[in-house]
Amino acid sequence: GMAVVHMAEDPTLRRAVALKVMRGPMADDPEWKRRFHQEATTVARLGHHQIVQLYDSGSEAGTEYLVMEF
């Protein structure tokens, strides 16, 4: 896959979250970055109990990430 998922803690709300981070050479490819953020846009528009909720997305120090419910 294009990313790796880690269990993390939201320090503000003190809850477990899934942190999805782009990895490897895909992280430097503008097309893969576009697809990664398209996934965020798509998930954010969906609302269903069997689909994880997206809390945040962005880029930090050149690393693209999604923060989702765990």
Backbone as a ProteinNet text record, in pm:
[ID]
protein_1_A
[PRIMARY]
GMAVVHMAEDPTLRRAVALKVMRGPMADDPEWKRRFHQEATTVARLGHHQIVQLYDSGSEAGTEYLVMEF
[TERTIARY]
79.5	0	84.8	17	84.3	113.5	64.4	78.6	94	134.4	142.2	52.1	-14.6	-108	-53.7	-54.9	-7.7	-121	-122.7	-211.8	-141.4	-215.4	-158.8	-260.7	-221.8	-313.9	-328.9	-453.2	-482.6	-456.8	-352.1	-317.8	-420.9	-494.8	-594.7	-718.2	-769.2	-892.8	-868.3	-741.7	-703.2	-780.5	-772.2	-838.1	-744.2	-763.1	-684.1	-730.9	-636.5	-666.3	-578	-618.2	-535.8	-467.4	-336	-257.7	-203.4	-253.5	-211.9	-112.9	7.9	116.7	166.9	182.6	237.8	379.2	421.2	554.4	630.4	759.9	847.2	847.3	882.4	894	761.2	650.3	519.7	500.2	563.9	548.1	605.4	693.5	753.8	688.1	592.6	528.1	400.7	392.5	274.7	143.3	145.5	22.6	-25.1	66.6	28	-20.8	41	-7.3	-150	-176.9	-311.9	-411.3	-375.1	-463.6	-486.4	-382.2	-391.7	-492	-482	-574.2	-713.7	-723.5	-854.8	-925.6	-850.2	-906.8	-964.3	-892.3	-940.4	-1070.6	-1076.2	-1196.1	-1314.6	-1290.7	-1397.4	-1448.2	-1356.9	-1395.7	-1469.7	-1426.5	-1490.2	-1635.5	-1668.1	-1805.6	-1898.7	-1841.7	-1922	-1956.4	-2071.3	-2111.8	-2185.1	-2116.6	-2176.9	-2106.5	-2180	-2121.1	-2015.2	-2006.9	-1905.2	-1787.3	-1782	-1672	-1607.6	-1475.3	-1408.1	-1426.8	-1432.1	-1450.7	-1313.8	-1304.4	-1181.7	-1186.4	-1081.4	-1075.3	-991.5	-884.9	-793.1	-708.8	-652.7	-555.4	-464.3	-347.3	-256.2	-116.7	-23.2	117	200.1	294.4	383.6	526.3	609.2	749.7	760.9	669	672.6	612.4	554.4	491.9	340.6	275.8	130.5	68.3	-43.6	-105.8	-257.6	-322.8	-465.7	-480.1	-570.6	-601.9	-746.4	-765	-897.5	-932.4	-1060.5	-1100.8	-1031.6	-1001.3	-935.1	-1037.7
-118.3	0	126.1	235.3	364.5	422.5	358.4	418	309.9	354.2	268.1	331.1	246.4	295.8	261.6	361.9	345.7	379.6	313.4	355.6	471.7	578.2	696.2	751.1	853.9	917.5	1064.3	1108.1	1249.8	1316.2	1400.3	1457.3	1557.3	1620	1718.9	1650.8	1550.8	1484.1	1354.5	1315.9	1196.4	1073.2	1047.3	928.4	861.4	730.4	654.8	690.9	706.3	734.7	646.4	632.5	565.2	675.6	670.3	769.5	703.2	743.8	687.5	783.7	733.4	815.9	758.7	845.8	801	752.6	654.3	598.2	583	563.6	530.4	631.9	584.1	674.1	739.8	677.7	736.5	870	886.6	1009	1131.2	1107.7	1218.4	1241.2	1157.7	1164.9	1249.6	1360.8	1448.9	1377.9	1283.2	1209.7	1123.4	1056	974.1	1063.1	1180.6	1274	1317.6	1344.6	1383.1	1271.4	1147	1032.6	1015.2	1035.1	1022.4	1123	1247.5	1349.7	1336	1275.6	1244.2	1141.5	1045.8	948.3	1020.6	1118.4	1194.1	1265.6	1329.1	1401.2	1306.3	1190.5	1091.8	1039.4	999.6	946.1	1051.5	1176.9	1283.9	1305.6	1274.1	1293.6	1179.3	1067	949.5	949.3	898.8	883.7	752.4	652.7	521.3	453.2	377.2	314.2	209.8	164.3	66	129.5	261.5	333.4	421.8	411.2	492.1	640	715.6	860.2	927.3	1023.7	1100.9	1221.5	1238.7	1351.1	1466.6	1434.9	1539.4	1484.6	1574.2	1536.8	1656.4	1628.7	1738.6	1691.5	1782.5	1756.9	1822	1748.1	1799.5	1763.9	1864.7	1844.7	1758.7	1779.4	1705.9	1567	1528.6	1397.2	1412.4	1345.6	1351.1	1255	1295	1208.2	1222.9	1119.5	1119.8	1074.4	1136.1	1094.3	1046.8	919.2	857.3	790.7	759.5	689.7	554.6	512	382.9	277.5
0	0	0	-9.4	-15.1	121	226.8	359.6	465.5	581.5	698.6	805	884	985.8	1123.9	1210.9	1348.8	1443.9	1558.5	1665.7	1735.3	1761.2	1826.5	1925.5	1997.3	2090.9	2054.6	2049.4	2030.5	2165.8	2175.4	2305.8	2357.9	2268.4	2311.5	2367.8	2295.2	2336.7	2413.5	2424.3	2499.8	2454.8	2325	2270.5	2170.5	2153.7	2056.8	1915.9	1824.8	1684.9	1597	1472.1	1371.9	1291.3	1284.5	1212.2	1086	971	842.3	778.8	749	699.3	567.5	467.4	338.9	360.5	277.8	297.8	166.9	181.6	70.2	-42	-161.6	-276.2	-315.3	-279.3	-311.3	-241.1	-126.3	-48.2	-119.7	-216.2	-291.4	-426.9	-462.7	-593.7	-584.6	-658.3	-650.5	-683.7	-775.8	-811.2	-693.6	-624.4	-508.8	-394.3	-377.9	-275.7	-307.3	-435.2	-476.7	-444.8	-475	-447.2	-297.7	-220.7	-74.9	-19.7	-65.3	-15.7	-77.3	-195.1	-252.6	-164.7	-112.4	-19.1	103.1	154.3	270.2	237.6	121.9	80	67.2	8.3	-10.5	123	211.1	342	423.6	415.1	492.4	451.2	328.1	278.8	316.8	357.1	389.4	537.4	568	707	722.7	776.8	795.1	911.1	990.6	1108.7	1075.5	951.1	913.4	838.4	833.4	770.5	876.3	889.9	991.9	963.7	1068.9	1060	1046.3	957.8	940	1033	1114.8	1206.9	1151.7	1079.1	1033.2	918.7	839	735.7	713.7	661.9	636	602.5	620.2	591.3	701.1	752.9	856.7	818.3	800	761.9	636.2	542.2	416.5	420.3	535.2	549.5	548.8	454.2	442.2	543.9	605.4	705.7	706.9	758.1	787.7	931.7	1005.6	1142.3	1141	1179.6	1172.4	1304.6	1319.1	1441.9	1446.4	1569	1588.1	1618.6
[MASK]
++++++++++++++++++++++++++++++++++++++++++++++++++++++++++++++++++++++

